[in-house]
Amino acid sequence: MLPRGMNPKQMNQMMKKLGINVKEISNVKKVIIQTDTKEYVFDNAEVTMMNAQGQQTYQIAGTPRVVERKEELSQADIDLVVEQTGRSVDEAKKALEATKGDIAEAILKLSEE
C-alpha cells in the first residue's frame, strides 16, 4: 500500500534514490514452485523483480493450480529389489510404489507373495 498522497511514479523515484530497482518481467508463460509433495503452477503469472543492495526478490501474482508430486523411484532401488527377490523390474517398481519407496518393505512384500 502506498503512503497517502504519493503516486506510484513518486514512489519509484524514491525507491531508486534508496538503491531499490523494481522491474516487471514481461511475457511470463509459467512459474512452478516445487516442494517435496506438491507443485504450485502459476500459468500466465505477473512477476516483479526487486533488486535492493544486490539482493534480488521476486513477487508472483496469480492463482496457482496445485499438483501432487509423485515420488521418483531410483534405478538403483529398483535394481536392488530385483536382485534380492528375483522378480521382474515391473514387479519391483509396483512394490516400491506401493511401499512409498521403502526398499526393505518392498523386498518383504515380494518375498511373501
Beta strands, then each sheet from edge to edge (+ up, - down):
strand 1: 20-25
strand 2: 30-34
strand 3: 38-43
strand 4: 46-52
strand 5: 55-61
strand 6: 65-68
sheet 1: 1+ 4- 5+
sheet 2: 2+ 3- 6+
end
